[in-house]
């Protein structure tokens, strides 16, 4: 789930930082606390959130352009900000590849070969990879037939390549470690599944730090990082929780869920929570006394292939941005 519309944030020291952006427009500086970023004070800034992307590059480009955080000059430059890790990011670090399609394994093999050309210049290699990968795919036009069960060697090579990239300490896992599983921006909290009171009691900065250490391949106390269960495993973990977004509760259950949401938000000093994880057939919507915004619309071709939608927050008011070629007006929902 991508969020925020100001400059990208790198893994910083834990003390608060002030970013100098917008110094000429009279706004207060953006302050970021946590490693990885956990609390952001961004007074007067526009915030956007995009739901689950699931590797669909075409739909992702469309959503990010609607959000105004991707350049429209054909270079696909990211001009947005921070992202939040979800269940599929943590599954890849765990080595759980059950939802990975064959082409993604091929891409990992190609990416490892490609990295050798750049030697230690990881940043340049990472930025240029998408255009290179697309060109290679067009040149090869690889069919799926070679991924039949008989081609065990090729399958194993792909799994090994993906494991070396995404396993704890791998280069892509370390990239993911720069982002938390929870991000609080002013009065808004962003996470993939949903925060519960016991998550807040445990400490969201602590959770983010433990997930980052695990992804980076080290632990504060020993050399073997443990999977941070409260954040990444189990039905009520931060990345797997569907309590707020499933939509299957009756009136009594809805009241109970709303109470849990209110308790969670009060503990955080927040007014709203933005979650993904569960596709919403009716598009981006708010639930539970307008405290929970569900933004996974299933836009990926592998899910619902629905039109991209984006949540925009300005001055604590939220509205849904859709493709204006299809709608004459943007749907607007006031919040707070």
C-alpha positions in Angstrom: 0.0 0.0 0.0 1.6 3.2 -1.1 1.0 6.4 0.9 2.0 10.0 1.2 2.8 12.6 -1.5 6.0 14.1 -0.4 9.6 13.2 -0.9 10.8 9.6 -0.4 12.2 8.6 3.0 15.3 6.4 3.6 16.0 4.3 6.6 17.1 7.0 9.1 18.5 7.3 12.6 15.7 6.9 15.2 15.7 10.5 16.3 13.2 12.9 14.7 14.3 14.5 11.4 13.2 17.6 9.7 12.9 17.6 5.9 13.6 20.8 4.2 11.0 20.4 1.4 8.4 23.1 1.0 10.5 25.7 2.8 9.3 28.4 0.4 5.6 27.9 0.8 5.2 28.8 4.4 4.4 25.3 5.6 6.1 23.8 8.7 8.9 21.3 8.0 8.0 17.6 7.7 9.2 15.7 10.8 9.9 11.9 10.6 10.5 9.7 13.6 11.4 6.0 13.7 13.7 3.6 12.0 12.1 2.7 9.7 9.8 5.7 9.5 6.8 5.3 11.9 5.5 8.7 12.8 5.3 11.6 10.3 4.2 15.1 11.0 3.3 16.8 7.7 1.1 19.7 8.5 -0.7 21.1 5.5 0.4 18.4 3.1 -1.8 16.3 0.8 -1.8 12.6 1.6 -2.7 9.9 -0.9 -3.1 6.1 -0.4 -3.2 3.4 -3.1 -4.3 -0.1 -2.2 -2.9 -3.5 -3.0 -0.9 -3.6 -6.3 -0.1 -7.3 -6.6 2.6 -6.8 -9.2 0.3 -5.4 -11.9 2.6 -2.8 -13.4 0.0 -1.3 -15.9 -2.6 -0.8 -13.2 0.0 0.5 -10.8 1.1 3.1 -13.2 -2.5 4.2 -13.8 -3.2 4.4 -10.0 -0.1 6.4 -9.3 -0.8 8.8 -12.1 -4.3 9.3 -10.8 -2.8 10.0 -7.4 -0.3 12.5 -8.9 2.8 10.7 -7.5 4.1 9.3 -10.8 5.5 11.5 -13.5 3.4 11.7 -16.7 6.4 12.3 -19.0 6.8 8.7 -19.9 9.8 8.2 -17.5 7.7 6.8 -14.7 9.6 8.7 -12.1 8.3 8.3 -8.5 7.5 11.7 -7.1 5.6 10.4 -4.1 6.8 9.2 -0.7 6.6 6.4 1.8 5.1 2.9 1.4 3.9 0.3 3.9 4.7 -3.4 3.7 1.9 -5.9 3.6 1.4 -9.6 3.8 2.9 -10.5 0.4 6.1 -8.6 1.2 6.5 -10.5 4.4 5.6 -13.8 2.8 8.4 -13.4 0.3 10.9 -12.7 3.0 9.7 -15.8 4.8 10.2 -17.8 1.7 6.5 -18.5 1.2 6.2 -18.3 -2.6 2.8 -20.0 -3.0 1.3 -17.0 -4.8 4.3 -16.3 -7.0 3.7 -16.9 -10.7 6.3 -18.6 -13.0 7.2 -15.4 -14.7 8.2 -13.8 -11.4 10.7 -16.6 -10.7 12.2 -16.1 -14.2 12.5 -12.4 -13.4 14.5 -13.1 -10.2 16.9 -15.3 -12.2 17.3 -12.5 -14.8 17.7 -9.8 -12.0 20.6 -11.7 -10.4 22.3 -11.9 -13.8 21.6 -8.2 -14.4 23.0 -7.2 -11.0 26.4 -8.7 -11.9 26.7 -6.0 -14.6 26.4 -3.2 -12.1 28.8 -4.8 -9.5 28.3 -2.8 -6.3 26.1 0.0 -7.7 22.9 -1.4 -6.3 20.9 1.9 -6.5 21.5 2.5 -10.2 20.7 -1.2 -11.0 17.5 -1.0 -9.0 16.2 2.2 -10.6 16.9 0.9 -14.2 15.6 -2.6 -13.8 12.0 -2.1 -14.8 12.8 -0.7 -18.3 15.4 -3.4 -18.8 13.1 -6.2 -17.7 10.3 -5.0 -20.0 12.6 -5.0 -22.9 13.9 -8.5 -22.1 10.3 -9.8 -21.9 9.4 -8.4 -25.2 12.5 -9.8 -26.8 12.1 -13.3 -25.4 8.2 -13.7 -25.4 8.7 -16.6 -23.0 5.9 -19.1 -22.9 4.7 -20.7 -19.7 5.1 -24.2 -21.1 8.7 -24.5 -19.9 7.4 -24.2 -16.3 5.7 -27.6 -16.5 6.3 -30.0 -13.6 8.9 -31.8 -15.6 11.3 -28.9 -15.6 12.4 -29.3 -12.0 15.9 -27.8 -12.6 14.5 -24.5 -13.9 11.9 -24.3 -11.2 14.6 -24.9 -8.5 16.8 -22.2 -10.0 14.0 -19.7 -9.9 13.2 -20.5 -6.2 16.9 -20.2 -5.3 17.2 -16.9 -7.0 14.1 -15.5 -5.4 15.2 -16.8 -2.0 18.6 -15.1 -2.3 16.9 -11.8 -3.2 14.1 -11.8 -0.7 15.4 -13.9 2.1 16.5 -12.1 5.3 19.6 -10.1 4.5 18.9 -10.3 0.7 19.1 -7.1 -1.3 15.3 -6.8 -2.0 14.5 -7.8 1.7 16.8 -4.9 2.7 14.9 -2.6 0.4 11.6 -3.7 2.1 13.2 -3.1 5.5 13.3 0.6 4.8 9.5 0.6 5.2 7.4 -0.3 8.2 4.2 -2.3 8.6 2.5 0.7 10.3 2.8 4.4 9.4 1.1 7.2 11.3 0.9 10.5 9.4 -0.6 13.3 11.5 -4.1 12.0 12.5 -4.1 9.0 10.1 -2.7 5.5 10.5 -1.8 3.3 7.5 -1.3 -0.4 7.6 -2.1 -3.4 5.4 -4.6 -5.5 7.4 -5.5 -3.5 10.5 -4.2 -2.4 13.9 -5.8 -3.8 17.1 -5.4 -2.5 20.7 -2.8 -5.2 21.6 -0.7 -4.1 18.6 -0.7 -0.5 20.0 0.1 -1.8 23.5 3.1 -3.7 22.1 4.4 -0.6 20.3 4.1 0.2 16.6 7.7 1.6 16.5 8.9 -1.5 18.2 7.0 -3.7 15.6 8.4 -1.7 12.7 12.0 -2.0 14.1 11.7 -5.8 14.7 10.3 -6.4 11.2 13.1 -4.3 9.7 15.8 -6.2 11.7 14.3 -9.5 10.6 14.3 -8.5 6.9 17.8 -7.2 7.2 18.9 -10.6 8.6 19.9 -9.6 12.1 18.4 -9.3 15.6 19.2 -7.0 18.5 20.0 -9.8 20.8 21.3 -12.6 18.6 22.4 -13.4 15.1 19.3 -15.4 14.1 16.3 -13.1 13.6 13.0 -14.4 14.6 9.9 -13.8 12.5 7.9 -11.0 14.3 4.7 -13.0 14.8 2.5 -10.1 16.1 3.2 -8.1 13.0 3.5 -10.7 10.2 1.9 -14.0 11.3 -1.5 -15.2 12.4 -5.1 -14.1 11.5 -4.9 -11.1 13.8 -1.5 -9.8 12.9 -1.0 -6.4 11.4 -0.6 -7.6 7.8 -3.2 -10.4 7.9 -6.0 -8.9 10.0 -9.4 -8.6 8.2 -11.6 -7.6 11.1 -12.2 -4.1 9.7 -12.4 -4.9 6.0 -14.3 -8.2 5.5 -17.8 -6.6 5.6 -19.5 -9.8 6.7 -20.5 -8.8 10.2 -24.0 -8.3 11.5 -25.2 -5.2 13.3 -24.1 -6.4 16.7 -20.7 -7.5 15.4 -20.3 -4.2 13.6 -20.9 -2.3 16.9 -18.2 -4.4 18.6 -15.8 -3.9 15.7 -16.4 -0.1 15.7 -15.6 -0.1 19.5 -12.4 -1.9 18.9 -11.4 0.5 16.1 -12.3 3.5 18.3 -10.2 2.1 21.2 -7.3 1.5 18.9 -7.4 4.9 17.4 -7.7 6.6 20.8 -4.7 4.8 22.0 -2.7 6.1 19.0 -4.1 9.6 19.2 -5.5 9.1 15.7 -8.8 9.8 14.0 -8.7 7.4 11.1 -7.2 4.2 9.8 -6.5 3.2 6.2 -6.2 -0.5 5.4 -5.9 -2.8 2.4 -5.7 -6.6 2.1 -9.4 -7.3 1.4 -10.7 -6.4 -2.1 -13.7 -4.1 -1.9 -16.2 -4.9 -4.7 -17.8 -1.5 -4.3 -14.5 0.4 -4.5 -12.8 2.5 -1.9 -15.1 3.0 1.1 -15.3 3.9 4.7 -16.7 1.7 7.5 -17.2 1.7 11.3 -18.4 5.2 12.0 -16.2 6.5 9.2 -13.1 5.6 11.1 -11.8 2.9 8.8 -11.1 3.4 5.1 -10.7 0.3 3.0 -8.7 1.0 -0.2 -8.0 -2.4 -1.8 -10.2 -2.4 -4.9 -8.6 -5.6 -6.4 -7.1 -3.6 -9.3 -4.6 -6.3 -10.3 -5.3 -8.4 -13.3 -4.8 -11.4 -11.0 -7.5 -10.3 -8.5 -10.6 -8.5 -9.8 -9.0 -6.4 -12.6 -11.1 -3.5 -11.4 -10.4 0.2 -12.2 -7.8 1.8 -10.0 -9.0 4.1 -7.2 -7.0 6.3 -4.9 -7.8 7.8 -1.5 -6.8 11.5 -1.1 -6.7 13.3 2.2 -6.5 17.0 2.4 -7.1 19.0 5.6 -8.4 15.8 7.3 -11.1 15.4 4.6 -11.0 12.3 2.4 -12.2 11.7 -1.1 -11.9 8.9 -3.7 -10.1 9.7 -6.9 -11.1 7.7 -10.0 -10.2 7.7 -13.6 -11.7 11.0 -14.9 -12.1 9.5 -18.4 -14.9 7.4 -17.0 -16.4 9.8 -14.5 -17.3 13.4 -15.0 -16.8 14.1 -11.3 -14.7 12.7 -8.5 -16.6 11.1 -5.8 -16.0 13.1 -2.6 -16.5 12.0 0.9 -16.0 14.4 3.8 -14.3 13.0 6.8 -14.2 14.3 10.4 
